[in-house]
Structure formats: C-alpha cells, structure tokens
Amino acid sequence: MRYDEYRAYDAVGLAELVAEGDVHPAELLQVAMARCEQVDPDIHAISLRMDEAGRAAAARPLEGPFAGVPFLLKDLGQDFAGYPTASGTGPLRKVKADRNSTVVQRWIDAGLVIFGKTTTPEFGAIAVTESRTYGATRNPWHLDRSPGDSSGGSGAAVAAGIVPMAGASDGGGSIRVPASCTGLFGLKPGRGLVPAGPDAGENIFGASTGGVLSRTVRDSAVMLDILAEPDLGGPWLPWRPHQSYAAAMDTSPQPLRIGFTHQSPLGTKVHAEAVRAVEVTAALLEQLGHHVEPTAPRLDGGQLARDFMTVWAANLATKLGRARRLTGASDSEFDLTTRMLGAAGRAQSVPELIEAQERWNTYTRALTEFHGTYDLLLTPTLAQPPLRIGETKPPAAVEKIMALLLELGAGAAITRTPVYRDLVLRNLAPTPFTQLANITGRPAMSVPLHRTTDGLPLGTQFVGPLGSEFLLLQLAAQLEQAQPWSHLEPPEPM
C-alpha cells in the first residue's frame, strides 16, 4: 500500500480493508513506520518507538472494530506492560510498566496495532509540548508553531499522517487544544465515562479523562463505544444512551439552541482569529437550522482559574514527588517550570486544596443553569492561533529568579510572587476556555472549522450538559458533512 492510499482512509476505513482481506496489518504498519521515519525528524512527535511490539501484534490474528490499524499511545497515563511511561521526563524513562492501563488493554482488545508513544510536556504541566528531555514537538502545519499540549505529540502524529488516530487525554484541555492547533477532531468525554484504572479510580478529582485525537468524527464515535464500557473496579457506573455512540453518525440533531461567547473568562486578550473562528462557526450553525445567540454562563472566571490551578499544582507536586521516590532522581533532573509549579503545590495547605475543589461545585451549578436554557455552549477552543515554539518559556532573567526561589525553599512565598503569577498566566491565557469542562466534568469537543489567514488551523469548542456525548457527536458529524476537513493536509515538505 502506498502512503497516499493509506492517508485516504480513516481508522474505520482501514479496519474495513483489513476485514475484507484487501490489506494485511503488517502492510499498514510498514506504511505507518515509513511515514514516521519520513516526518518525525521534523516534528518530533514520537517519544518512544515500540516496533517490536507493533510487529508482533500485526503478525497475530486480530479481532475488534479497529483490527489491524496502526496506533500510538500518549506517553502520559497510558501504560503498556514492559515499556516505560516517561510522562515527558528523563528519570521515568528507566521505569517499565508491569501491566497495561485499562484504556490500553481496551485498545489492544479492539485490534489496534500499537507501535510507539507520543511526546508530552513533563507531566502535562504546560501549554505546549516542549520539555528538556524531548525538546519541542512541532506543528505539521507550520514548524515554527506548537501543536499544543499535552497530547501535542499525538496531534502532530495524526496531522502528519503517521496514524489516523492516536491516544490522548484531557485534564485541562489536552485533547481539545491539540485538536484545535492541528486541524483534528477532539472529544473530551464527561467525568467517569472512560476508566482511569487500574492504578487510579479517577485523575485530578475526575477532571482528567482519556480519549483520542482523530481526523474523522466517526473514528472518535466508534472509539468511545470501546472506551466507555464500565470498569467494575472504578468509582463510577456511567450513564450511556440506548444507542451506540457510532449511531450518532446516522441522524442529524434536532434544531439546537446554542449560546456563544468569545470573551476570555480571565479577562485576557482574545485574538481576532479566535473571534472569527466563533463567528464562522455560528454562521454555519445558523445555516444548518440552529438558533445561536451571544451569552455565557454566569460565573467568576478568575476564581475558577485560581481554583483550577490550586488543584492542578497539588496534583503536579504529587506526581513529581512520586517520580523522585521511584527513581531516586534529584530535583535538577526535572524541568524548572515543573519544579516551580510543584513547589507551589506543596506550599498550599490541605484546607486551601479542599476549599478550591469544593468551589468546583459552584461552577458546575452555574453551567447547569446555563444548560437549562441552552443545549450547548460555543467558544473558541484557544484564545489565539497556535503558539510559536518557545513562546511560553520564561525569559532568562525570570528563570534565574525561579531557580533562586527554589534553591531558597521559598515555600508558600512562591505562589505570591509576580514570577509565579506570570508563569501561570503564560500557560492559561492562551487556553482560558477549556478548563470549565474539566472542572465541571461535562463533555466538550473541538471542531476544526476555521483556518487563519496564514493557513493555520484554529478550532471551536462546544461544551454540553451531562451525558451529551451522543448529541455532541451528532452535531460534529453534521458540521463535518457541511464543511469536510479530513481531506486537508499540512503542506509538504514539512
């Protein structure tokens, strides 16, 4: 099979070719590996090659809805037995997983041929996929731009045509942000729908969930049917519609009432292209018979961001401490930004953490009130086009101050310094719209309906109420049919 033939199919289409005997899984794997070798030196999307595991899987009889389709895992929270999950760090590259994550096992059972892992920032902590260990992952649409975080490696790999779909996760926008940056579809399922086991019941109080990045809506829909089965060892028995999620492809939604905003909840600047992305999407929705009007949930966006960061920093501090204990690594072996955020997390008191997490209920109730009137909330996915490589990196002078604060063990003082506030703003200002869905546990998606004047993808986000994954997929399929995107490819050569 030639690459152009391979690229013409989504994952469902490739699986159909395998099922019909038109192509062997080993042929598909060979094309995927060749494409990886061709483009990855430019985009740096792969953190770990697992060629031996991939070839062994392709040689076995495979069953499942994606039997024979090449696939990549995200190198954060997606364990494959016998291989490390480095989480963007150097020290954890030495530690091999002793069992598969629940989602990874479901991907194996679905017949996917896993042959590698994709890059992520260290512990998924910053707004771009850049780390000292792996360098910068680059956007196939423009190599000077980032594919976003923290599933940026997966986004870059899918956009570049290495695989039609790849593993991802989303704790603050990490499915939707790279989907927006790389012209892909990204659905963040609601809280508890996708299992986090076996090593955790839920991640970040349920704010983080697994999923995929895909070129087509139907790939994500079929995948959700695979991932959303109950986990008997988990804390939730999630509600599911009577129909399969794949059935959402068959019918368009009834006319919807959709509220939209392009005002940053942080009060920070929103780029004209992000505003335009929402306007273009709103116009298309009106053409399709939906009612769209400007409005927003009534909540304190600044306090929401602070409460998100309180929990996020505490979670990062826990992961960093666990990695140090497991590997014996010193602080200096981790990224400076990771250490700064981790120190801020350790400096917080337990009551501060509990109070911040309890206020999440306030935002959930406000969004529920909004959904009492509107079926969906429409916003930009990002407040600006994909960031330039290195754009979130603090200036050298600021890094020196950060290093000095850490050396002095400044503790609680860190969170009150302008240096820390600047660090947080650098990472949240480009993505102020995504954390609401994580905090509230609501499903949300980024749909690739807009291109900037210089040809960069820029998605728009829809946030739905509890259990609205089916509705979101219905709408996404309708939008995809009205304005197809899966055929669009980054310029060659990269």
VEXDREN-2710 file (C-alpha; in Angstrom, 1 decimal):
% VEXDREN-2710
k/r/px/py/pz
1/MET/0.0/0.0/0.0
2/ARG/1.3/3.5/-0.9
3/TYR/1.2/6.3/1.6
4/ASP/-1.4/8.3/-0.4
5/GLU/-3.7/5.3/-0.3
6/TYR/-3.1/4.9/3.4
7/ARG/-3.8/8.6/4.1
8/ALA/-7.1/8.4/2.1
9/TYR/-8.7/6.2/4.8
10/ASP/-9.6/6.9/8.4
11/ALA/-9.2/4.2/11.1
12/VAL/-12.7/2.7/10.4
13/GLY/-11.9/2.6/6.7
14/LEU/-8.5/0.9/7.2
15/ALA/-10.1/-1.7/9.5
16/GLU/-12.7/-2.4/6.8
17/LEU/-9.9/-3.1/4.3
18/VAL/-8.2/-5.5/6.7
19/ALA/-11.5/-7.3/7.4
20/GLU/-12.1/-7.7/3.7
21/GLY/-8.7/-9.1/3.1
22/ASP/-7.6/-6.2/0.9
23/VAL/-4.6/-5.4/3.0
24/HIS/-2.7/-7.1/5.8
25/PRO/-2.0/-5.4/9.2
26/ALA/1.8/-5.8/8.6
27/GLU/1.4/-3.7/5.4
28/LEU/-0.4/-0.9/7.2
29/LEU/2.3/-1.0/9.9
30/GLN/5.0/-0.7/7.4
31/VAL/3.5/2.3/5.8
32/ALA/2.9/4.0/9.2
33/MET/6.6/3.3/10.3
34/ALA/7.9/4.6/6.9
35/ARG/5.8/7.8/7.4
36/CYS/7.1/8.2/10.9
37/GLU/10.7/7.9/9.7
38/GLN/10.0/10.5/6.9
39/VAL/8.3/13.2/9.0
40/ASP/9.3/12.7/12.7
41/PRO/12.8/14.2/12.3
42/ASP/11.0/17.4/11.6
43/ILE/8.0/17.3/14.0
44/HIS/9.5/15.3/16.9
45/ALA/6.1/13.7/17.8
46/ILE/7.4/10.3/18.9
47/SER/9.0/9.8/22.3
48/LEU/9.3/6.0/22.2
49/ARG/9.3/3.6/19.3
50/MET/7.8/0.2/20.1
51/ASP/8.5/-1.5/16.7
52/GLU/8.9/-5.0/18.2
53/ALA/5.5/-4.8/19.9
54/GLY/3.9/-3.5/16.8
55/ARG/5.3/-6.2/14.5
56/ALA/4.3/-8.9/17.0
57/ALA/0.7/-7.5/17.1
58/ALA/0.5/-7.2/13.3
59/ALA/1.6/-10.9/12.9
60/ARG/-1.1/-12.2/15.3
61/PRO/-4.8/-12.9/14.3
62/LEU/-6.6/-9.7/15.3
63/GLU/-10.2/-9.1/16.1
64/GLY/-12.2/-6.0/17.0
65/PRO/-13.6/-2.9/15.3
66/PHE/-10.1/-1.5/14.7
67/ALA/-8.3/-4.8/13.9
68/GLY/-5.0/-4.1/12.1
69/VAL/-5.0/-0.3/12.4
70/PRO/-1.6/1.3/13.4
71/PHE/-1.9/3.3/16.7
72/LEU/0.2/5.4/19.0
73/LEU/-0.2/5.9/22.8
74/LYS/0.3/9.1/24.6
75/ASP/3.3/8.9/26.9
76/LEU/1.4/10.0/29.9
77/GLY/-1.0/7.8/31.9
78/GLN/-1.2/5.1/29.1
79/ASP/0.9/2.2/30.4
80/PHE/1.9/-0.6/28.1
81/ALA/3.4/-3.6/30.0
82/GLY/7.2/-3.9/29.5
83/TYR/7.7/-0.3/28.3
84/PRO/8.2/2.9/30.2
85/THR/5.7/5.7/30.6
86/ALA/8.1/8.6/30.9
87/SER/5.5/11.3/31.2
88/GLY/7.8/13.7/29.4
89/THR/10.6/13.2/32.0
90/GLY/14.1/11.8/31.8
91/PRO/14.1/9.8/35.0
92/LEU/10.9/7.9/34.3
93/ARG/12.3/6.5/31.0
94/LYS/14.1/3.9/33.1
95/VAL/10.9/2.5/34.7
96/LYS/8.9/-0.1/32.8
97/ALA/5.2/-0.6/33.4
98/ASP/4.3/-4.0/34.8
99/ARG/0.8/-4.0/33.4
100/ASN/-1.4/-2.3/30.9
101/SER/-3.7/0.6/31.7
102/THR/-7.4/-0.2/31.3
103/VAL/-7.7/2.0/28.3
104/VAL/-4.6/0.5/26.7
105/GLN/-5.9/-3.0/27.2
106/ARG/-9.2/-1.9/25.6
107/TRP/-7.2/-0.6/22.6
108/ILE/-5.3/-3.9/22.3
109/ASP/-8.6/-5.8/22.5
110/ALA/-10.0/-3.6/19.8
111/GLY/-7.3/-4.9/17.5
112/LEU/-5.2/-1.8/17.3
113/VAL/-1.5/-2.3/16.4
114/ILE/0.4/-0.2/18.9
115/PHE/4.0/0.7/17.8
116/GLY/5.0/3.7/19.8
117/LYS/4.3/6.6/22.2
118/THR/3.9/10.3/21.6
119/THR/5.5/13.2/23.2
120/THR/4.0/15.3/26.0
121/PRO/5.3/18.1/28.2
122/GLU/6.7/17.0/31.5
123/PHE/3.7/15.6/33.5
124/GLY/1.5/17.5/31.0
125/ALA/2.2/20.7/33.0
126/ILE/2.5/23.5/30.5
127/ALA/0.5/24.8/27.5
128/VAL/2.9/23.5/24.8
129/THR/4.6/20.1/24.1
130/GLU/8.1/21.1/25.0
131/SER/10.5/19.6/27.5
132/ARG/14.2/19.4/28.3
133/THR/14.1/15.6/27.7
134/TYR/12.4/15.6/24.3
135/GLY/12.8/19.1/23.0
136/ALA/10.0/20.8/21.1
137/THR/7.3/19.0/19.3
138/ARG/6.4/21.0/16.2
139/ASN/3.1/21.6/14.4
140/PRO/3.0/19.9/10.9
141/TRP/1.0/22.9/9.6
142/HIS/3.9/25.2/10.4
143/LEU/7.1/24.0/12.0
144/ASP/7.6/27.2/14.0
145/ARG/4.3/26.6/15.8
146/SER/3.4/24.3/18.6
147/PRO/0.8/21.5/18.3
148/GLY/-0.5/22.5/21.7
149/ASP/-0.5/20.5/25.0
150/SER/-0.3/18.0/26.5
151/SER/-1.4/15.5/23.8
152/GLY/0.6/17.6/21.3
153/GLY/2.7/14.6/20.1
154/SER/-0.5/12.7/19.3
155/GLY/-1.9/15.7/17.4
156/ALA/1.2/16.2/15.4
157/ALA/1.4/12.5/14.5
158/VAL/-2.2/12.3/13.3
159/ALA/-2.0/15.6/11.4
160/ALA/1.2/14.4/9.7
161/GLY/-0.4/11.2/8.6
162/ILE/1.6/8.7/10.7
163/VAL/-1.6/7.3/12.1
164/PRO/-5.3/8.1/11.5
165/MET/-6.0/8.3/15.3
166/ALA/-3.9/8.4/18.4
167/GLY/-4.3/8.1/22.2
168/ALA/-4.8/11.3/24.1
169/SER/-6.1/12.6/27.5
170/ASP/-7.6/15.8/28.8
171/GLY/-7.2/17.3/32.2
172/GLY/-7.4/21.0/31.3
173/GLY/-7.9/21.0/27.5
174/SER/-5.3/18.5/26.4
175/ILE/-7.5/16.7/23.8
176/ARG/-9.2/19.9/22.6
177/VAL/-6.2/22.2/22.4
178/PRO/-4.0/20.0/20.1
179/ALA/-7.1/19.2/18.0
180/SER/-7.5/23.0/17.5
181/CYS/-3.9/23.5/16.7
182/THR/-3.5/20.7/14.2
183/GLY/-6.9/20.6/12.4
184/LEU/-8.3/17.5/14.1
185/PHE/-11.5/16.4/15.9
186/GLY/-11.2/16.1/19.6
187/LEU/-13.9/14.9/22.0
188/LYS/-13.3/15.1/25.8
189/PRO/-15.8/12.6/27.3
190/GLY/-17.6/13.5/30.5
191/ARG/-16.5/12.6/34.0
192/GLY/-16.4/8.9/34.7
193/LEU/-17.2/7.7/31.2
194/VAL/-13.7/6.5/30.4
195/PRO/-11.9/4.4/33.1
196/ALA/-8.7/5.6/34.7
197/GLY/-7.7/2.2/36.1
198/PRO/-6.2/0.1/37.3
199/ASP/-3.8/2.4/39.2
200/ALA/-6.3/5.1/39.8
201/GLY/-10.0/5.4/40.3
202/GLU/-10.0/8.9/38.7
203/ASN/-7.4/11.5/37.9
204/ILE/-7.4/15.1/39.3
205/PHE/-10.7/14.6/41.1
206/GLY/-12.2/13.3/37.8
207/ALA/-11.2/16.4/35.8
208/SER/-8.9/14.4/33.6
209/THR/-10.1/11.7/31.2
210/GLY/-8.8/9.6/28.4
211/GLY/-9.7/9.7/24.7
212/VAL/-8.3/10.1/21.2
213/LEU/-7.5/12.6/18.6
214/SER/-8.8/11.7/15.1
215/ARG/-9.3/13.0/11.6
216/THR/-12.9/12.0/11.5
217/VAL/-15.9/12.1/13.8
218/ARG/-16.8/8.5/13.2
219/ASP/-13.4/7.3/14.4
220/SER/-13.9/9.1/17.7
221/ALA/-17.5/7.8/18.0
222/VAL/-16.6/4.2/17.4
223/MET/-13.7/4.6/19.9
224/LEU/-16.0/6.0/22.6
225/ASP/-18.1/2.8/22.3
226/ILE/-14.9/0.9/23.1
227/LEU/-13.7/3.0/25.9
228/ALA/-17.0/3.8/27.7
229/GLU/-17.7/0.3/29.0
230/PRO/-18.0/0.1/32.8
231/ASP/-14.9/-0.6/34.9
232/LEU/-16.0/-2.7/37.8
233/GLY/-13.1/-1.6/39.9
234/GLY/-13.7/2.1/39.3
235/PRO/-15.8/4.6/41.2
236/TRP/-18.5/5.2/38.6
237/LEU/-21.2/3.3/36.7
238/PRO/-21.6/5.9/33.9
239/TRP/-24.9/6.5/32.1
240/ARG/-24.9/5.6/28.4
241/PRO/-27.5/6.2/25.7
242/HIS/-29.5/3.2/24.4
243/GLN/-27.9/3.6/21.0
244/SER/-24.2/3.1/20.3
245/TYR/-22.2/6.3/20.0
246/ALA/-21.4/5.2/16.4
247/ALA/-25.1/5.5/15.7
248/ALA/-24.8/9.3/16.2
249/MET/-23.4/9.4/12.6
250/ASP/-26.8/8.3/11.2
251/THR/-29.1/11.2/12.3
252/SER/-28.7/14.9/12.5
253/PRO/-29.6/16.6/15.7
254/GLN/-32.9/18.5/16.1
255/PRO/-32.5/22.3/15.9
256/LEU/-30.5/23.3/18.9
257/ARG/-30.3/26.5/21.0
258/ILE/-26.7/27.4/21.3
259/GLY/-25.2/30.2/23.4
260/PHE/-21.8/31.6/22.3
261/THR/-19.1/33.8/23.7
262/HIS/-15.6/34.8/22.7
263/GLN/-14.8/36.8/25.8
264/SER/-12.0/35.3/27.8
265/PRO/-13.2/34.3/31.3
266/LEU/-9.8/35.6/32.6
267/GLY/-10.4/39.0/31.1
268/THR/-7.3/38.5/28.9
269/LYS/-7.0/39.3/25.2
270/VAL/-8.6/37.1/22.6
271/HIS/-7.1/37.2/19.1
272/ALA/-9.2/38.4/16.2
273/GLU/-8.8/35.0/14.5
274/ALA/-10.3/33.2/17.5
275/VAL/-13.2/35.6/17.4
276/ARG/-13.5/35.0/13.7
277/ALA/-13.5/31.2/14.3
278/VAL/-16.6/31.5/16.6
279/GLU/-18.3/33.8/14.1
280/VAL/-17.7/31.4/11.2
281/THR/-19.0/28.5/13.3
282/ALA/-22.0/30.4/14.5
283/ALA/-22.9/31.4/10.9
284/LEU/-22.6/27.7/9.8
285/LEU/-24.8/26.6/12.7
286/GLU/-27.5/29.2/11.6
287/GLN/-27.4/27.8/8.1
288/LEU/-28.0/24.3/9.5
289/GLY/-31.1/25.5/11.3
290/HIS/-29.8/26.0/14.8
291/HIS/-30.5/29.1/16.9
292/VAL/-27.3/30.9/18.0
293/GLU/-27.1/33.9/20.3
294/PRO/-24.3/35.6/22.4
295/THR/-24.4/34.7/26.1
296/ALA/-22.2/33.0/28.7
297/PRO/-22.5/31.1/32.0
298/ARG/-22.6/33.4/35.0
299/LEU/-19.5/32.6/36.9
300/ASP/-16.3/34.1/38.2
301/GLY/-13.7/33.1/35.6
302/GLY/-10.8/34.5/37.5
303/GLN/-11.7/32.5/40.7
304/LEU/-12.3/29.4/38.5
305/ALA/-8.8/29.7/37.1
306/ARG/-7.3/30.1/40.6
307/ASP/-9.2/27.1/41.9
308/PHE/-8.2/25.0/38.9
309/MET/-4.5/25.9/39.4
310/THR/-4.7/25.1/43.2
311/VAL/-5.8/21.5/42.4
312/TRP/-3.5/21.3/39.3
313/ALA/-0.4/22.3/41.2
314/ALA/-1.2/19.9/44.1
315/ASN/-1.6/17.1/41.6
316/LEU/1.7/18.0/39.9
317/ALA/3.5/18.1/43.2
318/THR/2.2/14.6/44.0
319/LYS/3.4/13.3/40.6
320/LEU/6.8/14.9/40.9
321/GLY/7.3/13.6/44.4
322/ARG/6.3/10.1/43.3
323/ALA/8.7/10.2/40.4
324/ARG/11.6/11.3/42.7
325/ARG/10.9/8.4/45.1
326/LEU/10.5/5.9/42.4
327/THR/13.7/6.8/40.5
328/GLY/15.9/8.4/43.1
329/ALA/16.2/11.4/40.8
330/SER/17.3/14.8/42.1
331/ASP/15.3/18.0/41.6
332/SER/17.7/19.2/39.0
333/GLU/16.7/16.3/36.7
334/PHE/13.3/17.8/36.1
335/ASP/12.2/20.9/34.2
336/LEU/12.5/24.2/36.0
337/THR/8.8/25.0/35.3
338/THR/7.7/21.6/36.7
339/ARG/9.6/22.2/39.9
340/MET/8.2/25.7/40.3
341/LEU/4.6/24.5/39.9
342/GLY/5.3/21.6/42.1
343/ALA/6.8/23.8/44.8
344/ALA/3.6/26.0/44.7
345/GLY/1.5/22.8/45.0
346/ARG/3.5/21.7/48.1
347/ALA/3.2/25.1/49.7
348/GLN/-0.6/25.0/49.7
349/SER/-2.4/23.9/52.8
350/VAL/-4.8/21.0/52.8
351/PRO/-7.8/23.3/53.7
352/GLU/-6.8/25.5/50.7
353/LEU/-6.9/22.5/48.4
354/ILE/-10.2/21.2/49.7
355/GLU/-11.9/24.6/49.6
356/ALA/-10.7/25.1/46.0
357/GLN/-12.1/21.7/45.0
358/GLU/-15.3/22.3/46.8
359/ARG/-15.8/25.5/44.8
360/TRP/-15.8/23.4/41.6
361/ASN/-19.4/22.7/42.6
362/THR/-20.2/26.4/42.2
363/TYR/-19.1/26.4/38.6
364/THR/-20.9/23.1/37.9
365/ARG/-24.1/24.6/39.1
366/ALA/-23.6/27.8/37.0
367/LEU/-23.0/25.7/33.9
368/THR/-26.0/23.6/34.7
369/GLU/-28.2/26.7/34.9
370/PHE/-26.8/27.8/31.5
371/HIS/-27.7/24.4/30.0
372/GLY/-31.2/24.8/31.4
373/THR/-31.7/27.4/28.6
374/TYR/-29.1/26.4/26.0
375/ASP/-28.4/23.0/24.7
376/LEU/-24.7/23.8/24.1
377/LEU/-22.1/26.5/24.8
378/LEU/-19.9/27.6/21.9
379/THR/-16.5/29.3/22.5
380/PRO/-13.1/29.4/20.8
381/THR/-11.0/26.4/21.8
382/LEU/-8.0/28.7/22.0
383/ALA/-7.7/32.4/22.6
384/GLN/-5.1/32.7/19.8
385/PRO/-3.6/30.8/16.9
386/PRO/-1.1/28.0/17.7
387/LEU/1.7/29.4/19.8
388/ARG/5.2/29.8/18.4
389/ILE/7.8/27.4/19.7
390/GLY/9.3/28.7/22.9
391/GLU/6.6/31.4/23.4
392/THR/5.6/30.2/26.9
393/LYS/9.2/29.9/28.0
394/PRO/10.0/32.4/30.7
395/PRO/12.8/35.0/30.0
396/ALA/16.3/34.0/31.2
397/ALA/16.1/36.6/34.0
398/VAL/12.8/35.2/35.2
399/GLU/14.2/31.6/35.1
400/LYS/17.1/32.8/37.3
401/ILE/14.7/34.1/39.8
402/MET/12.7/30.9/39.7
403/ALA/15.8/28.9/40.3
404/LEU/16.8/31.1/43.2
405/LEU/13.4/30.8/44.8
406/LEU/13.6/27.0/44.6
407/GLU/17.1/27.0/46.0
408/LEU/16.0/29.1/48.9
409/GLY/13.0/26.8/49.6
410/ALA/10.7/29.8/49.5
411/GLY/7.7/27.6/50.1
412/ALA/4.4/29.5/50.5
413/ALA/6.0/32.7/49.2
414/ILE/6.3/31.3/45.7
415/THR/2.6/31.5/45.0
416/ARG/2.5/35.2/45.9
417/THR/5.4/36.2/43.7
418/PRO/4.9/38.0/40.3
419/VAL/7.2/35.3/38.9
420/TYR/4.7/32.6/39.7
421/ARG/1.7/34.6/38.6
422/ASP/3.5/35.3/35.3
423/LEU/4.2/31.6/34.8
424/VAL/0.5/30.7/35.4
425/LEU/-0.7/33.5/33.1
426/ARG/1.7/32.4/30.3
427/ASN/0.1/29.0/30.3
428/LEU/-3.6/29.8/31.0
429/ALA/-4.1/32.9/28.9
430/PRO/-3.8/31.0/25.6
431/THR/-6.3/28.4/26.8
432/PRO/-8.8/30.2/29.1
433/PHE/-11.9/28.4/27.7
434/THR/-11.1/24.7/28.2
435/GLN/-10.8/24.3/32.0
436/LEU/-14.5/24.8/32.6
437/ALA/-15.5/21.5/31.1
438/ASN/-12.8/19.7/33.1
439/ILE/-13.8/21.2/36.4
440/THR/-17.5/20.5/35.8
441/GLY/-16.9/17.1/34.3
442/ARG/-19.0/18.0/31.3
443/PRO/-18.3/16.6/27.8
444/ALA/-16.8/19.0/25.3
445/MET/-15.3/18.9/21.8
446/SER/-13.1/20.9/19.5
447/VAL/-14.2/21.0/15.8
448/PRO/-11.8/22.1/13.1
449/LEU/-13.9/24.6/11.1
450/HIS/-11.6/27.6/10.7
451/ARG/-8.2/28.4/9.2
452/THR/-6.4/31.6/9.9
453/THR/-5.3/34.0/7.1
454/ASP/-1.9/32.3/7.0
455/GLY/-3.4/28.8/6.9
456/LEU/-3.2/27.6/10.5
457/PRO/-6.0/25.5/12.0
458/LEU/-8.0/27.1/14.8
459/GLY/-10.9/25.0/16.3
460/THR/-14.0/26.0/18.0
461/GLN/-15.3/24.4/21.2
462/PHE/-18.7/23.1/22.2
463/VAL/-19.5/22.2/25.8
464/GLY/-22.6/20.1/26.6
465/PRO/-24.5/19.1/29.7
466/LEU/-24.1/15.8/31.5
467/GLY/-24.5/12.8/29.2
468/SER/-24.4/14.8/26.0
469/GLU/-21.7/13.0/24.2
470/PHE/-24.2/11.5/21.7
471/LEU/-25.5/15.0/20.9
472/LEU/-22.1/16.4/20.5
473/LEU/-21.1/13.6/18.1
474/GLN/-24.4/14.2/16.2
475/LEU/-23.6/17.8/15.8
476/ALA/-20.0/17.2/14.9
477/ALA/-21.0/14.8/12.2
478/GLN/-23.4/17.3/10.8
479/LEU/-20.7/20.0/10.8
480/GLU/-18.2/17.6/9.2
481/GLN/-20.7/16.8/6.4
482/ALA/-21.4/20.5/5.8
483/GLN/-17.8/21.6/5.8
484/PRO/-15.5/18.5/5.4
485/TRP/-12.0/18.7/6.9
486/SER/-10.4/15.2/6.9
487/HIS/-9.0/15.6/3.4
488/LEU/-7.0/18.7/4.4
489/GLU/-3.3/18.0/4.8
490/PRO/-0.3/20.1/6.0
491/PRO/2.0/21.4/3.3
492/GLU/4.8/19.2/2.0
493/PRO/7.6/19.1/2.6
494/MET/7.3/19.9/6.3
END
